[in-house]
Amino acid sequence: MARIESLHVYPVKSCAGIAVEQPLLGATGLQHDREWVIVDPRDHFLTQRDEPRLALVRTTIETAHLRLEAPDREPLRLALDHGGEPRVVTVWRSQNPSFDAGDAAAAWFSSFLARPVRLVRFDPAHRRLSNREWTGEIEAPNFFSDGYPILVLSRASLADLNGRLGRELDMARFRPNLVLDGVEPYAEDRIRDIDAGDVVLRLVKPCTRCIITTTDQATGARDGEEPLRTLKSYRFDRQLRGIAFGMNAVIVRGRAPG
C-alpha cells in the first residue's frame, strides 16, 4: 500500500534539508520551504549548481529562529519573520521582492563561500506562481523553489536507479519534499493525485534534473557524471528536453491560510 515515508523542508534554497514529522502546509507548500536564498552581487540566485559547498550548510527551525551551521563557523541565527532592506531577487525569469538578511548573514555566507554574497528572505506579500500551462486551473504560489511548491519522489525509483548504478546514492541528492513508499518504481509518473486525508496534492509536471544530483551532499563535492549519465540512458524526456526523475506537485486541498 502506498504511504508517505518522509517529508522534507529546505529553508535555505540549496542548503541541507530537514526531515519534519508534522509540517504545516501553507499556500506555498511546506512551511518555510525555500523561503530563503543566497544571491550574488547582481541579486541573482545561487544554488549548488554554482556552489556545491552549500550542501554543507545545515539548517534547523527553532521556535522563532532559523539556525544555520557550517564547518568551522559559529552558528548563525535569524528571526523566522525577518524583514530587512528590500531587494528584488531574480530566480530564473521571475523577479521576486525580498528582504535582505543583514550584513552579519552576508559576511557569514561570503566567508564560507569565499565570494561576495547575501542572504535574503522571500517577501510573503508577493505571489510567485507556478506555470499555469502545467497547473491548469490551480494557482500554485511558491517561494524560491525552482518552480513548483512540492517535489515528490518514490523510494522504489531511487532503488531502481541505484541498482543500475551499482552503488547507493542517498535520497538527499534529489531533494524531494515528499518521499513515497509502497509503490513500484516510477509510479509517481502515473499518479494524478495523492490523497492524504485532509490534504490532496496533484502531480503536474516531471522534474528535470541538473548537475546538483552529482554532488555528494555529505562532502559538498561533485563526484563525476553520475547519476545523470545513467538517468539519461532511460529517463530522457523529449518533450521537456531533459532528464526526468520525480514529479512536481501542487496543492489541491488542505493548505493553511497564508
Secondary structure as the mmCIF struct_conf table of DSSP 4:
data_model
#
loop_
_struct_conf.conf_type_id
_struct_conf.id
_struct_conf.beg_label_comp_id
_struct_conf.beg_label_asym_id
_struct_conf.beg_label_seq_id
_struct_conf.end_label_comp_id
_struct_conf.end_label_asym_id
_struct_conf.end_label_seq_id
STRN STRN1 ARG A 3 VAL A 9
BEND BEND1 PRO A 11 PRO A 11
STRN STRN2 VAL A 12 VAL A 12
TURN_TY1_P TURN_TY1_P1 LYS A 13 SER A 14
BEND BEND2 CYS A 15 CYS A 15
STRN STRN3 ILE A 18 VAL A 20
BEND BEND3 GLU A 21 GLN A 22
STRN STRN4 LEU A 25 GLY A 26
TURN_TY1_P TURN_TY1_P2 ALA A 27 THR A 28
STRN STRN5 GLY A 29 LEU A 30
TURN_TY1_P TURN_TY1_P3 GLN A 31 ARG A 34
STRN STRN6 TRP A 36 VAL A 39
TURN_TY1_P TURN_TY1_P4 PRO A 41 ARG A 42
STRN STRN7 HIS A 44 HIS A 44
STRN STRN8 PHE A 45 LEU A 46
TURN_TY1_P TURN_TY1_P5 GLN A 48 ASP A 50
HELX_RH_3T_P HELX_RH_3T_P1 PRO A 52 LEU A 56
STRN STRN9 ARG A 58 ILE A 61
BEND BEND4 THR A 63 ALA A 64
STRN STRN10 HIS A 65 GLU A 69
TURN_TY1_P TURN_TY1_P6 PRO A 71 ASP A 72
BEND BEND5 ARG A 73 ARG A 73
STRN STRN11 LEU A 76 ALA A 79
TURN_TY1_P TURN_TY1_P7 LEU A 80 ASP A 81
BEND BEND6 GLU A 85 GLU A 85
STRN STRN12 PRO A 86 VAL A 91
TURN_TY1_P TURN_TY1_P8 TRP A 92 ARG A 93
STRN STRN13 SER A 94 ASP A 100
HELX_RH_AL_P HELX_RH_AL_P1 ASP A 103 LEU A 113
TURN_TY1_P TURN_TY1_P9 ALA A 114 ALA A 114
BEND BEND7 ARG A 115 ARG A 115
STRN STRN14 ARG A 118 PHE A 122
TURN_TY1_P TURN_TY1_P10 PRO A 124 ALA A 125
BEND BEND8 HIS A 126 HIS A 126
STRN STRN15 ARG A 128 LEU A 129
HELX_LH_PP_P HELX_LH_PP_P1 SER A 130 ASN A 131
HELX_RH_AL_P HELX_RH_AL_P2 ARG A 132 THR A 135
TURN_TY1_P TURN_TY1_P11 GLY A 136 GLU A 137
STRN STRN16 PRO A 141 ASN A 142
BEND BEND9 PHE A 143 GLY A 147
BEND BEND10 PRO A 149 PRO A 149
STRN STRN17 ILE A 150 SER A 154
HELX_RH_AL_P HELX_RH_AL_P3 ARG A 155 LEU A 165
TURN_TY1_P TURN_TY1_P12 GLY A 166 GLY A 166
BEND BEND11 ARG A 167 ARG A 167
HELX_RH_3T_P HELX_RH_3T_P2 MET A 171 PHE A 174
BEND BEND12 ASN A 177 ASN A 177
STRN STRN18 LEU A 178 ASP A 181
BEND BEND13 GLY A 182 VAL A 183
TURN_TY1_P TURN_TY1_P13 PRO A 185 TYR A 186
HELX_RH_3T_P HELX_RH_3T_P3 ALA A 187 ASP A 189
TURN_TY1_P TURN_TY1_P14 ARG A 190 ARG A 190
STRN STRN19 ASP A 193 ALA A 196
TURN_TY1_P TURN_TY1_P15 GLY A 197 ASP A 198
STRN STRN20 VAL A 199 THR A 208
HELX_LH_PP_P HELX_LH_PP_P2 ARG A 209 ARG A 209
HELX_RH_3T_P HELX_RH_3T_P4 ILE A 211 THR A 214
STRN STRN21 THR A 215 ASP A 216
TURN_TY1_P TURN_TY1_P16 GLN A 217 GLY A 220
STRN STRN22 ALA A 221 ARG A 222
BEND BEND14 GLY A 224 GLU A 225
TURN_TY1_P TURN_TY1_P17 GLU A 226 PRO A 227
HELX_RH_AL_P HELX_RH_AL_P4 LEU A 228 ARG A 235
STRN STRN23 PHE A 236 ASP A 237
TURN_TY1_P TURN_TY1_P18 ARG A 238 ARG A 241
STRN STRN24 GLY A 242 ARG A 253
HELX_LH_PP_P HELX_LH_PP_P3 ARG A 255 PRO A 257
#
